[in-house]
């Protein structure tokens, strides 16, 4: 993503990269994080990941997801992205978490900051998964202890996968209170 050099309101040159205010018309320019959503789709205890077919991170495993559309709720974006990338319809559940990252390691999109929101999801119906060859090279299903290490967006995907794995573990049980000594009788 190229940083804006000219004001989007009056076309005057900007004195510096965002955040900046145009000296000619007082319009503010920002470099805000782009909202993204993804779904951790599970079936029979396995997690679906997709191998990216395009840059950045071409050939690496990724969680199905992408950029939210204007006024699109992140849960709806997560479901839409899964459907577009894999053909599967999913029921989106609760939020797993949110992570900040950069979209690309280098090049014109290296300064694109993303706010990545991840949801638990399960496949609905008996639809056969199919890839969109423009976006996905392969679909894989992985057990929690067999997740790949070659993942896209290494600034946050390993943490997301760790959080997903931890969400599967039962919460620790509280230790039973120590028995109280019986009151003495005098």
N, C-alpha and C positions, 0 to 999 in steps of 0.2 A: 504494500500500500504506500503510495507516494504521499508524502506530507503535503498539505495544501500550501501553495505559495502565493495564492491570490484569494482575496475575499470572495466568499460565495454570494454576497449581497451586492457589492458595487464593483468588483473585479480589480480593486486597488491592490498593489503588492503588499503582502504581509511582512512586518518587520522581523518576525522570527517564527519558528515552528510553534504549534499549539502546545499549551493553552496561550492564546494571544487575542488581543482586541484590535480590530482594524482602526487605524488612525484616521481614516477618511470618513467612515460612517458609524463607528462605535459598535460594530457587530462582533460578538464573541465567537471564537472558534476553539473547539475542544478536541481532544484525542481520547474519547471515551472507550471503555471496553465494549466489545461486541458481544451480545448475549448469544450463547450456544446451549444446546440441550442434547443429551444423549440418554440412551436406555440400556440398562444392564438386563438383557433378556435372558431368562433362564427357562430351561425345560429339562425335566428329569434330573435335576441337580447339576446340570452343566450350563455354562455361560456361553452365549453366542458372541463371537468377535468376528470382525470382517477385516480382510487384508486389503489395504488401500491400493487403488489402481492409478492414483495420480499424486502429484506433488502437492504439498510437502509430505514427506514420510512415505513415499511410494514403496509398496512392498511390505510395509510394517503392519502389524495387527493393531486394530483400533476398535473402540466401542462405537456401535452405530450411532450417528448423530450428526449435527451440523448447526448452522446459523439459524436463529429464530427469525421469522418474517416480521414485518412491521405489525405491531399490536398482536402478535401471535403468542399465546401463553407457552412457556417452555415445555410443559407436559404435552401439549398438542404438537409442538415442534418435534419433540422426541419421538412420538408415535408416527408422525409424518415421515421423519427421516428413516426410521426402521422400515416402513412400508416402501419408500422410494428405493432404498439401498438393497433390501432383501426380499420384498414382496410379502412379508409377514405382517399381519395385523396383530397388534399387541394391546394388552390392558396395562396401562401405566399405573403404578402404585406410588408409594411414598418417595420422598426425596432422599437420596443417599447422601448428597452433599454438594458443595460448590467449590470450585478451584479456579484460580486466576492463572493464566499462562500467556505465552506469545504464540501466534499462529504458525510462524515459520522461523527456522533457525537463521536464515539469511535471505537476502534478496528483497524485492519490493514490498513483501508483506511481513518483513521481520519486525516492524514496529506496530503491527496490528495486535492489540491486547484483547484477549478473550476472557469472558466470564462464563465458565463452563458449569452447567447445572445438570446433575445426573440423577436419574430416577430408576427405581426397581421396576421391572416389567416382566410379564409372562405372555407367551404366544397364545393367541386365541384361535380356536378352530384347528382344522387339520391341514392347513395350507402348507404346501411344499415351498421351502425357502428357495429363492432364485436370486441371482445377483444382477445388479445393473452394471454391465461391463464398463460403463463410463466412470463408475465410482468405486466398484468393488471387484477385486480379482478373485476372491474366494471367501466362503463362509466357513467358520470352524466352530465346533462346540467343545468346550474345555471344562474338565473337572476343576474344582477349586485349587487342588494341589498340582495341577498340570498347566497352569497359565503360561503363555509364551513370554519370553523376556524381550524379544525384539518388538517393541511397541511404538506406535506413533506418539507424538507429543510427550516425550519423556519428562517434560517439566511438570506434568500432572497425572498422566495415565497410570504410572505405577502406584501412586497414592490412591487413586480411585479403585484400582483393582485390590489393593490392600484393604481399603475400607469395605468393599463388597465382601471379600473373604471373611473379614471380621464380623460383618453383619450376619453371617450364616451361623456363627458360633453361638451356642446358648449363653445367656448372661451368667456371670459367676453367681453361684448360690451364696447367700449370706451364711456365715458360719453360725452354727447353733450357739446360743448364749451359754456361757459356762454355768454349770449348776450352782445354785446358791446353797450355802451351808444352812442346815436346818437351825432354826432358832434354839438356843439352849434353854432348857427348862430348869428353873431353880427351885 
